[in-house]
């Protein structure tokens, strides 16, 4: 009688241990799955962040290219304006020279 009770309790204890082990295994699987999922989320977030950083860098590059182009255009405009000014100064000087020559000629006459 006592031996049969001991055997039954032993088997029940063993069954509960097996059940507990399977529960632990299941829990560890759930934990592992959640960790993998979290890692994939983190990876996705970092990929999105990297993509946005690349986009921002390309935007900055584009802006700097535009700035550089506008600087080149401005420089060429300034250069053209200085050329025009120089040409007008030369024209004015030649006109002054011509006028002085005409004056001299009239004085000689």
Short mmCIF file of the C-alpha atoms (twelve columns), coordinates in Angstrom:
data_MODEL
# 
_entry.id   MODEL 
# 
loop_
_atom_site.group_PDB 
_atom_site.id 
_atom_site.type_symbol 
_atom_site.label_atom_id 
_atom_site.label_alt_id 
_atom_site.label_comp_id 
_atom_site.label_asym_id 
_atom_site.label_seq_id 
_atom_site.Cartn_x 
_atom_site.Cartn_y 
_atom_site.Cartn_z 
_atom_site.pdbx_PDB_model_num 
ATOM 1   C CA . UNK A 1   0.000  0.000   0.000   1 
ATOM 2   C CA . UNK A 2   2.674  2.502   1.030   1 
ATOM 3   C CA . UNK A 3   4.925  1.387   -1.840  1 
ATOM 4   C CA . UNK A 4   2.135  1.884   -4.358  1 
ATOM 5   C CA . UNK A 5   1.473  5.394   -2.957  1 
ATOM 6   C CA . UNK A 6   5.211  6.158   -3.196  1 
ATOM 7   C CA . UNK A 7   5.338  4.882   -6.787  1 
ATOM 8   C CA . UNK A 8   2.269  6.930   -7.754  1 
ATOM 9   C CA . UNK A 9   3.663  10.108  -6.127  1 
ATOM 10  C CA . UNK A 10  7.024  9.455   -7.819  1 
ATOM 11  C CA . UNK A 11  5.354  9.147   -11.224 1 
ATOM 12  C CA . UNK A 12  3.238  12.258  -10.583 1 
ATOM 13  C CA . UNK A 13  6.335  14.191  -9.526  1 
ATOM 14  C CA . UNK A 14  8.167  12.979  -12.647 1 
ATOM 15  C CA . UNK A 15  5.223  13.972  -14.832 1 
ATOM 16  C CA . UNK A 16  5.111  17.429  -13.219 1 
ATOM 17  C CA . UNK A 17  8.876  17.802  -13.745 1 
ATOM 18  C CA . UNK A 18  8.493  16.823  -17.414 1 
ATOM 19  C CA . UNK A 19  5.586  19.262  -17.738 1 
ATOM 20  C CA . UNK A 20  7.665  21.987  -16.094 1 
ATOM 21  C CA . UNK A 21  10.585 21.258  -18.420 1 
ATOM 22  C CA . UNK A 22  8.343  21.463  -21.462 1 
ATOM 23  C CA . UNK A 23  6.866  24.735  -20.147 1 
ATOM 24  C CA . UNK A 24  10.402 26.104  -19.626 1 
ATOM 25  C CA . UNK A 25  11.317 24.994  -23.147 1 
ATOM 26  C CA . UNK A 26  8.193  26.638  -24.562 1 
ATOM 27  C CA . UNK A 27  8.901  29.829  -22.588 1 
ATOM 28  C CA . UNK A 28  12.501 29.896  -23.816 1 
ATOM 29  C CA . UNK A 29  11.261 29.456  -27.397 1 
ATOM 30  C CA . UNK A 30  8.841  32.378  -26.917 1 
ATOM 31  C CA . UNK A 31  11.628 34.482  -25.400 1 
ATOM 32  C CA . UNK A 32  13.961 33.560  -28.266 1 
ATOM 33  C CA . UNK A 33  11.283 34.400  -30.850 1 
ATOM 34  C CA . UNK A 34  10.591 37.748  -29.184 1 
ATOM 35  C CA . UNK A 35  14.324 38.512  -29.045 1 
ATOM 36  C CA . UNK A 36  14.718 37.637  -32.738 1 
ATOM 37  C CA . UNK A 37  11.687 39.791  -33.575 1 
ATOM 38  C CA . UNK A 38  13.067 42.688  -31.519 1 
ATOM 39  C CA . UNK A 39  16.464 42.331  -33.220 1 
ATOM 40  C CA . UNK A 40  14.771 42.382  -36.642 1 
ATOM 41  C CA . UNK A 41  12.846 45.513  -35.592 1 
ATOM 42  C CA . UNK A 42  16.082 47.154  -34.455 1 
ATOM 43  C CA . UNK A 43  17.747 46.123  -37.729 1 
ATOM 44  C CA . UNK A 44  14.844 47.539  -39.720 1 
ATOM 45  C CA . UNK A 45  14.987 50.790  -37.727 1 
ATOM 46  C CA . UNK A 46  18.748 51.068  -38.297 1 
ATOM 47  C CA . UNK A 47  18.227 50.394  -42.026 1 
ATOM 48  C CA . UNK A 48  15.595 53.144  -42.166 1 
ATOM 49  C CA . UNK A 49  17.914 55.453  -40.225 1 
ATOM 50  C CA . UNK A 50  20.788 54.628  -42.592 1 
ATOM 51  C CA . UNK A 51  18.562 55.258  -45.622 1 
ATOM 52  C CA . UNK A 52  17.452 58.618  -44.212 1 
ATOM 53  C CA . UNK A 53  21.100 59.493  -43.461 1 
ATOM 54  C CA . UNK A 54  22.071 58.608  -47.055 1 
ATOM 55  C CA . UNK A 55  19.143 60.668  -48.361 1 
ATOM 56  C CA . UNK A 56  20.149 63.598  -46.138 1 
ATOM 57  C CA . UNK A 57  23.777 63.310  -47.288 1 
ATOM 58  C CA . UNK A 58  22.696 63.303  -50.944 1 
ATOM 59  C CA . UNK A 59  20.467 66.338  -50.267 1 
ATOM 60  C CA . UNK A 60  23.399 68.135  -48.609 1 
ATOM 61  C CA . UNK A 61  25.633 67.177  -51.547 1 
ATOM 62  C CA . UNK A 62  23.038 68.459  -53.989 1 
ATOM 63  C CA . UNK A 63  22.686 71.700  -52.018 1 
ATOM 64  C CA . UNK A 64  26.466 72.181  -51.956 1 
ATOM 65  C CA . UNK A 65  26.604 71.479  -55.718 1 
ATOM 66  C CA . UNK A 66  23.893 74.083  -56.304 1 
ATOM 67  C CA . UNK A 67  25.739 76.527  -54.035 1 
ATOM 68  C CA . UNK A 68  28.973 75.870  -55.909 1 
ATOM 69  C CA . UNK A 69  27.214 76.327  -59.253 1 
ATOM 70  C CA . UNK A 70  25.624 79.590  -58.080 1 
ATOM 71  C CA . UNK A 71  29.054 80.789  -56.894 1 
ATOM 72  C CA . UNK A 72  30.524 79.960  -60.319 1 
ATOM 73  C CA . UNK A 73  27.638 81.759  -62.051 1 
ATOM 74  C CA . UNK A 74  28.039 84.769  -59.760 1 
ATOM 75  C CA . UNK A 75  31.798 84.858  -60.398 1 
ATOM 76  C CA . UNK A 76  31.268 84.661  -64.162 1 
ATOM 77  C CA . UNK A 77  28.646 87.437  -63.981 1 
ATOM 78  C CA . UNK A 78  31.010 89.642  -61.949 1 
ATOM 79  C CA . UNK A 79  33.824 88.905  -64.435 1 
ATOM 80  C CA . UNK A 80  31.542 89.752  -67.382 1 
ATOM 81  C CA . UNK A 81  30.467 92.981  -65.667 1 
ATOM 82  C CA . UNK A 82  34.111 93.924  -65.064 1 
ATOM 83  C CA . UNK A 83  34.900 93.179  -68.742 1 
ATOM 84  C CA . UNK A 84  31.991 95.410  -69.834 1 
ATOM 85  C CA . UNK A 85  33.156 98.142  -67.437 1 
ATOM 86  C CA . UNK A 86  36.718 97.846  -68.774 1 
ATOM 87  C CA . UNK A 87  35.460 98.028  -72.367 1 
ATOM 88  C CA . UNK A 88  33.346 101.129 -71.576 1 
ATOM 89  C CA . UNK A 89  36.367 102.716 -69.830 1 
ATOM 90  C CA . UNK A 90  38.541 102.036 -72.912 1 
ATOM 91  C CA . UNK A 91  35.804 103.473 -75.158 1 
ATOM 92  C CA . UNK A 92  35.543 106.572 -72.972 1 
ATOM 93  C CA . UNK A 93  39.328 107.006 -72.971 1 
ATOM 94  C CA . UNK A 94  39.461 106.722 -76.771 1 
ATOM 95  C CA . UNK A 95  36.607 109.259 -77.044 1 
ATOM 96  C CA . UNK A 96  38.489 111.657 -74.728 1 
ATOM 97  C CA . UNK A 97  41.650 111.166 -76.781 1 
ATOM 98  C CA . UNK A 98  39.748 111.825 -80.016 1 
ATOM 99  C CA . UNK A 99  38.179 114.983 -78.562 1 
ATOM 100 C CA . UNK A 100 41.573 116.271 -77.416 1 
ATOM 101 C CA . UNK A 101 43.018 115.542 -80.863 1 
ATOM 102 C CA . UNK A 102 40.119 117.428 -82.519 1 
ATOM 103 C CA . UNK A 103 40.660 120.362 -80.112 1 
ATOM 104 C CA . UNK A 104 44.366 120.435 -80.888 1 
ATOM 105 C CA . UNK A 105 43.634 120.327 -84.610 1 
ATOM 106 C CA . UNK A 106 41.193 123.244 -84.304 1 
ATOM 107 C CA . UNK A 107 43.755 125.216 -82.238 1 
ATOM 108 C CA . UNK A 108 46.403 124.646 -84.923 1 
ATOM 109 C CA . UNK A 109 43.923 125.788 -87.560 1 
# 
